[in-house]
Amino acid sequence: MPRKLRIIPAEGETTLLEVILQKFTMEDLYGKKIVEKRTTSGELLSQVSVTLDGTHILVEKSTSSQYIDENGLYISEVIPTDKEGKPLPITNSMFKDVITLSQTITLEEFFTIDVSKTYVLNSEGDMKILVDRCQKLLGEKKFLTFNYTYYDTAFPETAVLIPVKDSIVVAVGTPAPVLWAKLTTNLPETFTEEEAESEEEPEFGTFW
């Protein structure tokens, strides 16, 4: 049975909504085509992955992790750290606590998010208060957000609530900073110099 989120639509509200995130993908919208690869005898081939040690394989749809410390011993506990080696704070799973929707982002900030998952927000309760608030914020070019953390993690994602008619779509992803490139060379001047040099007649002694 799907896990339920407990959401308070706004600060100061007393209404508590229990909602379910129903995932959907591009395949749900447009369908998909599957190409099967078989041997000459008709057996279906399945993709496998090779681990870093080159001696183990991971069967399709399975996962495995192994970590080695400085002494070459296998360990199972991994502590996430920043670039300086300091431990990162852990954010609790979103299913553990009640989520009060107080954070917002602008439309410009939304376009910087690299969306990895999409859901429809469903509830057996009345979602009109939440939908109306999202619609009002949309008119101001803003969206409600909360930390998306399925499990306890040091790397929470951003969940954005997008109103669509009487429903709410949740887009989940990680903000990606906008990168700007600046030329350090005057290209027109460089090409002009190269063209001028190429037009000069070579001297006889250059080749003989």
MODA-V618214 format. One record per backbone hydrogen bond with DSSP energy under -1.0 kcal/mol. NH is the residue of the N-H (numbers start at 0). CO is the residue of the C=O. If there is no record, write none. Layout:
[[NH:CO] [NH:CO]]
This chain:
[[4:18] [6:16] [7:98] [12:9] [16:6] [18:4] [19:121] [21:119] [23:117] [28:24] [29:25] [30:26] [38:42] [41:38] [44:36] [48:57] [50:55] [53:50] [57:48] [61:58] [68:72] [71:68] [74:66] [81:85] [84:81] [87:79] [90:152] [93:148] [95:92] [98:5] [100:7] [101:99] [104:142] [106:140] [109:105] [110:106] [111:108] [112:109] [113:173] [114:112] [115:171] [116:171] [118:169] [119:21] [120:167] [121:19] [130:126] [131:127] [132:128] [133:129] [134:130] [135:131] [136:132] [137:133] [138:134] [140:137] [141:136] [142:104] [144:102] [145:158] [147:156] [152:90] [156:147] [157:172] [158:145] [159:170] [160:143] [161:168] [163:166] [166:163] [168:161] [169:118] [170:159] [171:116] [172:157] [173:113] [175:111] [186:184] [189:185] [190:186] [191:187] [192:188] [193:189] [194:190] [195:191] [196:192] [197:193] [198:194] [205:202] [206:203]]
